[in-house]
C-alpha cells in the first residue's frame, strides 16, 4: 500500500537511506523538513507495517516543473515492482499538483534505474558532471506528464494531514 509519509516514519526512511546509499544520504533532519515545511510530497510503500520504499517529490511555485528528489526501495524488497509503483504515484501527485513535467537525476552507473525510467518514458536532457558526492556524473531526465483524473491514491496529493505531525 502506498500512503503519505508521517513523521513517525523517519527512522524507517533513514534506515532505507543507509541500506541503499553509501553517500548523498538524506538525513533525518532533512526528512523532517520535507514532511513539515517543504513544498513537497513524500510517500511510502508499506506492507504489514514494514516500509519497503519511498519517493519524495519537490514542487516549485514559479514553474510547472516537479522534481523527483529521491526514491529508494529497500534492497531486500527490490525486484517486486515497488519502484515502479512509487514512480507512478510520484507522477500522479505531480500531475495533480499541475506540474507539466517531472525531472530527476540518476547516477550514470545505475543501469537498473535508468532502464526503469526509460520504460516509463523519461528522456535525457542533460548530464550533470560530478553531481554526486563521490564525483560520479548524473543523467538529468525528464518526462512530460499527462493530466490524471484518477490514480492509485486519488486526491491524496492535494489533501493536507489533519495536523503538522501527520496522520496517526
C-alpha positions as CSV (number, residue, x, y, z in Angstrom):
1,X,0.0,0.0,0.0
2,X,1.3,3.5,-0.9
3,X,0.5,6.2,1.6
4,X,1.6,9.6,2.7
5,X,4.8,9.5,4.9
6,X,4.4,10.5,8.5
7,X,6.9,12.0,11.0
8,X,6.9,8.6,12.7
9,X,8.3,7.0,9.5
10,X,11.5,9.0,9.7
11,X,13.5,6.2,11.4
12,X,12.4,3.7,8.7
13,X,13.2,6.2,5.9
14,X,16.6,6.8,7.4
15,X,17.3,3.1,7.6
16,X,16.3,2.7,3.9
17,X,18.7,5.5,3.0
18,X,21.5,3.8,4.9
19,X,20.9,0.5,3.2
20,X,20.5,2.0,-0.3
21,X,23.2,4.7,-0.5
22,X,26.9,4.8,0.5
23,X,26.8,8.6,0.3
24,X,24.5,11.5,-0.5
25,X,22.0,10.3,2.1
26,X,19.0,12.3,3.3
27,X,19.5,13.0,7.0
28,X,16.6,12.6,9.5
29,X,16.5,16.4,9.9
30,X,16.0,16.8,6.1
31,X,13.2,14.2,6.1
32,X,11.5,16.2,8.9
33,X,11.8,19.3,6.7
34,X,10.4,17.5,3.7
35,X,7.4,16.3,5.7
36,X,6.6,19.5,7.6
37,X,7.8,22.6,5.7
38,X,9.0,21.9,2.2
39,X,6.7,22.3,-0.8
40,X,7.0,18.5,-1.2
41,X,5.1,15.2,-1.1
42,X,6.7,12.2,0.4
43,X,5.0,8.8,0.0
44,X,6.0,5.4,1.3
45,X,5.2,1.8,0.2
46,X,4.3,-0.2,3.2
47,X,3.3,-3.8,3.7
48,X,2.3,-5.4,7.0
49,X,3.7,-2.4,8.9
50,X,7.1,-2.5,7.1
51,X,8.1,0.4,5.0
52,X,9.7,-1.0,1.9
53,X,10.4,2.1,-0.1
54,X,9.7,5.8,-0.5
55,X,9.6,8.6,-3.0
56,X,9.9,12.4,-2.4
57,X,8.7,15.0,-5.0
58,X,9.5,18.7,-4.8
59,X,7.3,21.4,-6.3
60,X,8.2,24.9,-7.4
61,X,5.9,27.8,-7.0
62,X,7.2,29.7,-10.1
63,X,7.3,26.9,-12.7
64,X,5.2,23.9,-13.8
65,X,8.0,21.5,-13.1
66,X,8.3,19.0,-10.3
67,X,11.4,17.1,-9.3
68,X,11.6,13.5,-8.1
69,X,14.1,14.5,-5.3
70,X,14.7,10.9,-4.1
71,X,13.3,7.4,-4.5
72,X,14.6,4.3,-2.7
73,X,13.5,0.7,-2.3
74,X,15.0,-1.4,0.5
75,X,17.4,-3.8,-1.2
76,X,15.6,-6.7,0.5
77,X,12.4,-5.8,-1.5
78,X,13.8,-5.0,-4.9
79,X,12.5,-6.8,-8.0
80,X,8.9,-6.6,-6.8
81,X,7.7,-3.6,-8.8
82,X,7.8,-1.3,-5.7
83,X,10.0,1.2,-7.5
84,X,7.6,1.3,-10.5
85,X,4.6,1.8,-8.2
86,X,6.4,4.7,-6.4
87,X,7.3,6.3,-9.7
88,X,3.7,6.0,-10.9
89,X,2.5,7.6,-7.6
90,X,5.1,10.4,-7.9
91,X,3.9,11.1,-11.4
92,X,0.3,11.1,-10.4
93,X,0.9,13.5,-7.5
94,X,3.0,15.8,-9.7
95,X,0.3,15.9,-12.4
96,X,-2.4,16.5,-9.8
97,X,-0.4,19.5,-8.5
98,X,-0.4,20.9,-12.1
99,X,3.2,20.0,-12.9
100,X,3.6,19.6,-16.6
101,X,7.0,17.8,-16.3
102,X,8.7,15.7,-13.8
103,X,12.5,15.8,-13.6
104,X,15.1,13.7,-11.8
105,X,18.8,12.8,-11.7
106,X,20.1,9.3,-11.8
107,X,23.7,8.0,-11.5
108,X,25.2,7.1,-14.8
109,X,26.3,3.8,-13.3
110,X,22.8,2.8,-12.1
111,X,21.7,0.8,-15.1
112,X,18.7,-0.8,-13.4
113,X,17.1,2.6,-12.5
114,X,18.0,4.1,-15.9
115,X,16.2,1.2,-17.6
116,X,13.1,1.7,-15.4
117,X,13.0,5.4,-16.2
118,X,13.4,4.8,-19.9
119,X,10.5,2.3,-19.8
120,X,8.4,4.9,-18.1
121,X,9.0,7.5,-20.8
122,X,11.8,9.6,-19.3
123,X,14.2,11.2,-21.7
124,X,17.7,12.6,-21.0
125,X,18.1,16.3,-21.4
126,X,21.5,17.0,-19.8
127,X,24.4,15.5,-17.9
128,X,25.5,16.9,-14.5
129,X,29.2,16.3,-14.3
130,X,30.5,15.3,-10.8
131,X,26.9,15.6,-9.4
132,X,27.2,13.1,-6.6
133,X,29.4,13.3,-3.5
134,X,31.8,10.7,-5.0
135,X,32.1,12.9,-8.2
136,X,30.0,10.4,-10.3
137,X,28.1,12.1,-13.1
138,X,24.3,12.2,-13.2
139,X,22.0,12.0,-16.1
140,X,19.2,14.6,-15.9
141,X,15.9,13.0,-17.1
142,X,12.5,14.5,-17.7
143,X,9.0,13.2,-18.5
144,X,6.1,15.2,-19.8
145,X,3.1,14.4,-17.6
146,X,-0.5,13.9,-18.7
147,X,-3.3,15.3,-16.6
148,X,-4.6,12.5,-14.4
149,X,-8.1,12.4,-13.1
150,X,-7.8,9.0,-11.3
151,X,-4.8,7.3,-9.8
152,X,-3.5,4.9,-7.1
153,X,-4.2,7.5,-4.4
154,X,-6.8,9.7,-6.0
155,X,-6.9,13.1,-4.3
156,X,-4.1,12.4,-1.8
157,X,-1.7,14.9,-3.4
158,X,-3.9,17.9,-2.5
159,X,-5.1,16.8,0.9
160,X,-3.3,18.1,3.9
161,X,-2.8,15.9,7.0
162,X,-5.1,16.9,9.9
163,X,-2.1,18.5,11.7
164,X,1.5,19.1,11.0
165,X,2.7,15.9,12.8
166,X,1.0,13.8,10.1
167,X,-1.8,11.3,10.1
168,X,-1.8,9.0,13.1
